[in-house]
Amino acid sequence: MYIVATAPSATAVAHLPPLPLASLERTNKAKPKPKSQKLTVKRKVGNRNLSVTSVDGNLSIKVAGVPIDQERLEKLGDLVASYLDVEDTEKHTD
């Protein structure tokens, strides 16, 4: 079996949309984001590892093997909120 390619007819070419011309204007390319600064503090608490990390303003606290109930979790949240409130107050008084 042979496949023969033929050139398109003049009427078929006339119905094709025109191709865009290359532009000499520069387009604004997105500037790369600065690398995120990741800060991590690790502590040994008994036989557990505590890791506190901050990336782009997001705080993460990780401790493996700590079953925690709602009340203790709320106390921990209050402790962090109190710390952040004190830090904000100290920044405004300096």
C-alpha positions in Angstrom: 0.0 0.0 0.0 1.3 3.4 -0.9 0.2 6.7 0.6 0.6 9.7 -1.7 0.6 13.1 -0.2 -0.8 15.8 -2.4 -0.5 19.6 -2.0 -3.7 21.3 -0.8 -5.7 23.1 -3.5 -5.6 26.8 -3.8 -9.2 27.1 -2.5 -8.3 25.1 0.6 -5.4 27.3 1.4 -7.5 30.5 0.9 -9.8 29.4 3.8 -7.0 28.9 6.3 -6.6 31.7 8.9 -3.5 33.9 8.6 -0.6 32.9 10.7 0.4 35.5 13.4 3.6 37.4 12.6 6.5 37.4 15.1 6.4 40.3 17.4 9.5 42.4 18.1 8.0 43.8 21.3 9.1 42.4 24.6 6.5 40.8 26.7 6.6 41.2 30.4 7.8 38.0 31.9 6.8 37.1 35.4 9.7 37.7 37.8 10.6 34.6 39.7 9.4 34.6 43.3 12.2 35.0 45.8 13.0 31.7 47.5 11.0 31.1 50.6 12.9 31.3 53.7 12.3 28.2 55.8 13.2 28.4 59.5 13.2 25.3 61.6 13.9 24.8 65.3 14.3 21.2 66.7 14.2 20.3 70.3 14.4 17.0 72.2 11.6 16.7 74.7 12.0 13.5 76.7 12.3 10.8 74.1 10.3 12.8 71.5 11.4 15.2 68.8 9.7 18.6 68.6 10.0 20.5 65.4 8.7 24.1 64.9 8.9 25.5 61.3 8.0 28.8 59.7 7.7 29.2 55.9 6.1 32.2 54.2 4.4 33.3 57.5 2.9 29.9 58.2 3.8 28.3 61.5 3.9 24.5 61.9 4.5 22.5 65.1 5.2 18.8 64.9 5.6 16.3 67.7 5.3 12.6 67.1 3.5 10.3 69.5 1.6 12.9 71.5 -2.0 12.0 71.8 -3.8 15.3 72.7 -7.4 15.9 73.6 -9.5 19.0 72.7 -8.8 20.8 76.0 -5.0 20.4 75.8 -5.1 21.5 72.2 -7.0 24.6 73.1 -4.5 25.4 75.9 -1.7 25.1 73.4 -3.5 27.3 70.9 -4.0 29.9 73.7 -0.4 29.7 74.6 0.7 30.4 71.0 -1.9 33.2 70.6 -0.7 34.8 73.8 2.9 34.6 72.6 2.0 36.2 69.3 0.0 38.9 71.0 3.0 39.8 73.3 5.3 39.9 70.3 3.0 42.3 68.4 2.7 44.5 71.5 6.5 44.7 71.8 7.0 45.6 68.2 4.6 48.5 68.5 6.3 49.9 71.6 9.8 49.8 70.2 
